[in-house]
Amino acid sequence: MTSKNPVKVLLVEDDTDLRENMTEYLELTGYQVTGVADAKGFYTALGKETYKIAIIDIGLPDASGFILAKYLRATGSNLGIIILTANDAEVDQVKGYKAGADNYMVKPVSGPLLESAMQGLLLRLQHMPSAAEISPSACDVPCWHLSMNRWVLIAPCGAEIQLTALELKFLSILVEAKGETVNRHRFIELLYPRSDTYTGRALDAMVLRLRKKIIDTIPETDQPIRTVYGSGFCFSHRIFS
């Protein structure tokens, strides 16, 4: 391929030697590669650059690669996704494709084989609209990720908000509601051992603290936790876990 307008690739691989070797090979064949070692680097990179292809290892230290693929599809992106893994189990391959992967490759993967898979994706993407790419403007697409294992709420632009156990449970209830309003009494029933005047005030105080965390971390964001007066709360943006 020509390097006049190099295809930008996001490579997510925690093995330093493998990441550097893959980056070197792909850059020699004309790609422009951004290599990161974890999910945090992935989200940060998406806020800074436009990519055509994402190559994602499954076994990352801070999140599953399946989650990252799912995140890309949740934003409406049609960019090419190649999943890399050391596990060739059929169940994992099915999980990868369901997460949105275009190709599932078992490591070790040779440079020529990987590059051939990428060429195939590029042929498909030539017939896609510009939405096939995901760019910094993806931060304007309000799709959030709740990481249950890390107790973290991740904003569309990659910023992370650390959560308490109660905040995590509160948000998980909103995730399950899929944008619908959850009644205050339902929250109290699920979050607190008893229901009285104190628990109602405790719920309001917890929501206030959580909203403040979000705004303090991302001052420019539109507050996603909405109060539906006389009813309860809803998460007004897209969110998944």
Residue pairs with C-beta under 8 A, 6 or more apart in sequence:
1 7
1 29
1 30
1 31
1 119
2 30
3 30
6 30
6 31
6 32
7 30
7 31
7 32
7 52
7 53
7 118
7 122
8 31
8 32
8 33
8 34
8 49
8 50
8 51
8 52
8 53
9 26
9 31
9 32
9 33
9 34
9 51
9 52
9 53
9 54
9 55
9 118
10 33
10 34
10 36
10 42
10 45
10 46
10 49
10 51
10 53
10 54
10 55
11 19
11 22
11 23
11 26
11 33
11 34
11 35
11 36
11 54
11 55
12 36
12 37
12 38
12 39
12 41
12 42
12 54
12 55
12 56
12 57
12 60
12 65
12 68
13 19
13 22
13 35
13 37
13 55
13 57
13 84
14 37
14 38
14 57
14 59
14 60
14 61
15 57
16 37
18 107
19 35
19 37
20 35
22 33
22 35
22 55
22 111
22 114
23 33
23 35
25 111
25 114
25 115
26 33
26 111
26 114
26 115
26 118
27 33
29 111
29 115
31 118
34 45
34 49
34 51
36 42
36 44
36 45
37 60
37 61
38 60
38 61
38 62
38 63
39 60
39 62
39 63
39 67
39 68
40 62
40 158
40 160
42 56
42 68
42 158
43 154
43 157
43 158
43 159
43 160
44 158
45 51
45 158
46 134
46 136
46 138
46 157
46 158
47 136
47 138
47 139
47 157
47 158
48 136
49 135
49 136
50 133
50 134
50 135
50 136
51 79
51 133
51 134
51 135
52 79
52 80
52 122
52 125
52 132
52 133
53 79
53 80
53 81
53 82
53 118
53 121
53 122
54 68
54 69
54 72
54 79
54 80
54 81
54 82
55 82
55 84
55 114
56 65
56 68
56 69
56 81
56 82
56 83
56 84
56 101
57 65
57 83
57 84
57 85
58 64
58 65
58 66
58 83
58 84
58 85
58 87
58 92
58 96
59 65
59 85
59 86
60 68
62 150
63 147
63 149
63 150
65 83
65 84
65 85
66 83
66 95
66 96
66 99
67 99
67 145
67 147
69 81
69 83
69 96
69 99
69 100
69 101
70 99
70 100
70 240
71 143
71 145
71 240
72 79
72 81
72 100
72 134
73 81
73 99
73 100
74 143
74 238
74 240
75 134
75 138
75 141
75 143
75 156
76 131
76 141
77 131
77 132
77 133
77 134
77 138
78 125
78 128
78 129
78 131
78 132
79 125
79 132
79 133
79 134
80 102
80 103
80 118
80 121
80 122
80 124
80 125
81 100
81 101
81 102
81 103
82 101
82 102
82 103
82 104
82 105
82 114
82 117
82 118
82 121
83 96
83 99
83 101
83 103
83 104
83 105
84 105
84 106
84 107
84 109
85 92
85 96
85 104
85 105
85 106
85 107
86 106
86 107
87 106
88 106
93 104
96 104
97 104
102 121
102 124
103 117
103 120
103 121
105 113
105 114
105 117
125 132
136 157
138 156
138 157
139 155
139 156
139 157
140 156
141 156
142 156
142 222
142 224
142 236
142 237
142 238
143 156
143 237
143 238
143 239
143 240
144 153
144 154
144 155
144 156
144 224
144 235
144 237
144 238
144 239
144 240
145 153
145 154
145 239
145 240
145 241
146 152
146 153
146 154
146 168
146 171
146 172
146 175
146 239
146 240
146 241
147 153
147 154
147 241
148 168
148 172
148 241
151 162
151 163
151 164
151 165
151 168
152 160
152 161
152 162
152 163
153 160
153 161
153 163
153 171
153 214
154 160
154 161
155 161
155 214
155 217
155 218
155 221
156 237
157 218
159 217
159 218
160 217
161 213
161 214
161 217
162 213
163 171
163 210
166 191
166 206
167 206
167 209
167 210
167 213
169 190
169 191
170 187
170 191
170 206
170 207
170 210
171 210
171 235
171 239
172 241
173 182
173 186
173 187
173 190
174 182
174 225
174 233
174 234
174 235
174 239
175 235
175 239
175 240
175 241
177 234
177 235
179 234
179 235
179 236
179 238
180 234
181 228
181 231
181 232
181 233
181 234
182 232
182 233
182 234
183 231
183 232
184 200
184 203
184 231
184 232
184 233
185 195
185 232
186 232
187 203
187 232
187 233
188 195
188 199
188 200
188 203
189 195
191 199
191 203
192 199
192 202
192 203
207 225
207 227
207 233
210 225
211 223
211 225
214 221
214 223
214 224
214 225
215 221
215 223
222 236
222 237
224 235
224 236
224 237
224 239
225 233
225 234
225 235
225 236
226 233
226 234
226 235
226 236
227 233
228 234
